[in-house]
């Protein structure tokens, strides 16, 4: 069973909040068929610990205040390299860009569908893809 409409709505709201504070490489992955714990992973990157905190704070504020979501668990505020926000239907991962590249969650969940995030810039393609422009011919 795919992610619920509510989970998709929350992912889009969280992504919009992340865009507002200049988060990078924002994606949402429908993990509902693979995990019983949540429907969606939202992943976003920041270029510094301060930005990671700002992104996480904005997403948490948006989901709690505007969508009346209760935060179930928050982890990673000590180091601010990877902050996890668990709202049940959606789990948000805000990672420092270096850690995001290292852990590569997108690769781990590559068999799951990505969720369209209107108004969110598409992530840049990784270095594993061909750098020539054959696809543009």
N, C-alpha and C positions, 0 to 999 in steps of 0.2 A: 504494500500500500504506500503510495507516495506521500510526501509531506502534506499536512493539512493547509488549507487556505489561510488559517490564522498564523501558522508558522511562517508561511511565505510572506504574509503581510508584515510580520514582525521583522523578518530578515531584511525586507526592503526598507522599513523604517530605520533599522539599525544601520544599514548601508548608507542611507541618506544622511544620518547623523555623522557617520564617519567621514563622508565627503565634506561636510561642513567644516571639519577641522583638518582637512588636507591629508587624510589617510590615503595610503597607496595600495595598489594591487588588491582591491576589494572583490571578494568572490563569495558566493553562497552555494553550498553543496547540499543536495537532498540526500540525507543519510537514513531516511525513515525505513527503507527496506533492509538496511544492514544493522541498524542499532535500535534497541528497544528503549533506550534512554532519552532520545531526542529525535526531532525530525530534520533539523537543519543545522549545519555548521556555517557560521559566517566567519570569514578570515579576512583580516586587514593588517596592514603593516604601517609602522612608523619608523622614522629614521633616527630617533633618539629615545632615550628613556622618558624624557619629558613629553615627547609627542605620544608615545605609547600610553602614558597616563592620561593625557588629554583626550585621546581617542576613546579609551575605555570609559572615562568619566562621562563623556558626551553620550555615548551609546547607553550607558546605564541610566543616566538622567532621562533620556528620551523614552526608553522603554518603561521606566518606572512611573514617570510623571504623565506622559502623553498616552501611554497604552496600558497603564495600571498593572504592569507586570511585576511580580514579586521576584526579587533576585534570590535564587536558591543557594548559590555558592559563588564566591569570588576568590580566585587564587592568583598569585604572581605579583601582588603589589609590592612585595619586599624588594625584588630585583628590577621589576619593570622591563623584563626582557620578553616575557610571554604572559600576558594577563588573560585569564579565562573567566568569562561571565556566564553562569548557567541560569537560564530562565525557563528550564524544563523543555518547552517546545523548540527552543533555539539555544545553541551554545555558541558564544562569541569567543573567538581567539584573536587577540590583538598581539602581534608579534613584532619585535624589533626586526628590521629588514634582514639583518645578518642571520638571526635565528630562523626566520622564515625560510630562507634559502637552505639552511642546513637541515631542518626537520622536514621540509617539503611535504606538507600535509596534502597538497593537491595530488601528488603522486600516490600517496597512500590510499586516497579515496577516488582515484581516477575512474573506477568503474561505476561511480554514482553520478547521476545527472546534475549538471549545474543549473542554478535557478537564475532566470533573467532578472537583472537589476536595472530597471529603467532609470536613466539619469546618472548612472554610475559609469565612469570611464572604464573601458575594457582593460584588463590587465595586459601588460606587455608580455610578449611571448618569450619563453625561456631560451637559454642558449642551446638547448638540446634540439631545437628546430633548425632547419637549414637557414643559413643567413643569405642565400642567394634569392633571387626574385622569380624563380621558376613558376611559382603559384600565381604570379601576377600576369603571366603571358596569356 
